[in-house]
Amino acid sequence: MQSTPLGPVPTKSNSARPLLDIRRIYTEETSANSHRGRQIIDRWPEAELVRVDSHWQIPELHGDERNARRWVRIKTEALVLGEKKSVAVRPNGRSADFIAPSLANGCAMACAYCYVPRRKGYSNPVTTFTNIEQIAGAISRHASRQGPKTDPNQCDPHAWVYDIGENSDCSVDAAISDNVRDVVDLFRDLPYAKASFATKHVNRDLLDWDPQGRTRVRFSLMPAETAKVTDIRTSPVAERIAAIDDFVAAGYEVHVNFSPIIVADGWLERWAELLDQLADGTKASTKKQLACEIIFLTHNERLHEVNLGWHPRAEETLWRPDLQEPKVSQNGQVNVRYRVERKRRYLEDFRSLVAGKAPWCTVRYAF
């Protein structure tokens, strides 16, 4: 795998605090001694190295709700290095055909509704997986076995789509290591496959990578007024929209995620304004290739309780028992989603809004 100089650590445009200011690197032994691990450690030479047996079990970072008030500090100052033990490719069939093995887990951003902390525990800073050769090899072998895609579907009419960022934000991960670039380069040479990832961070270093249309970047969008409350430490929505044309010009396929859609007073009016901003902020060539995903909010009972310890204002919008109903997930956690009949009506209203305001934007997936 190549080694290229990484750009500056990204900062949030409207905050003086950097997104990453690594003070401690928790690392498994094998990761510390790996080529990728050494690259990352050398990037923050002043950081304290803390050896751990498993990236999954670090009590001061994971699984302790008392960390809620330190949530952002942990995400800013801590980085974990580990090995991805399972490099299996999983079927999906919704946003993507397949879920690739994760390049990382966790995030330096702190969206109040994020599902990833439900699995690993609370603050969940970035864990970068250093066995990138194994991960890339598994993707390459799987893609080679698929052959040409003969039946178009909602994921893509021609290519097998692999989501490479299920448990992290690849735009942030790309500021930590070359993992994301290695995989973007890999897909450039896979004739029947395409990478895909969603992001809420604008990392313009990616514009120099020459993906040649084999990577789909999905910029997640929501009304700016809502994002200021729920999308903590992310790039402002206006900055995300402003980047779309540039990413298309750089050779990426660019889609948008209208996600999550949060129902509150005046929500459709705010989304109408956002669709106008998207129309005004993108060129005709961008609109011609643009498609969207529509994803309504799913929240989590335990995360709601934790959020009350660090960001109760967000819960005024996210936690709406008058509109939501419980749904037990496969792992036994209690999630909440908009009641079925209400959600059906909300989705119809939103689809009509998109059809009227942005008829050039194909709805590729809705949930």
Secondary structure, 3 states (H helix, E strand, C coil): CCCCCCCCCCECCCCCCECCCCCEEEECHHHHCCHHHHHHHHHCCCCEEEECCCCCCCCCCCCCHHHHHHHHHHHHHEEEEECCCCCCCEECCCCCCEECCCCEECCCCEECCCCHHHHHCCCCCCEEECCHHHHHHHHHHHHHHHCCCCCCCCCCCCCEEEECCCCCCHHHHCCCCCHHHHHHHHHHCCCCEEEEEEECCCCHHHHHCCCCCCEEEEEEECCHHHHHHHEECCCCHHHHHHHHHHHHHCCCEEEEEEEEECCCCCHHHHHHHHHHHHHHCCCHHHHHHCEEEEEECEEEHHHHHHHCCCCHHHHHHHCCCCCEEEEECCCCCEEEEECHHHHHHHHHHHHHHHHHHCCCCEEEEEC
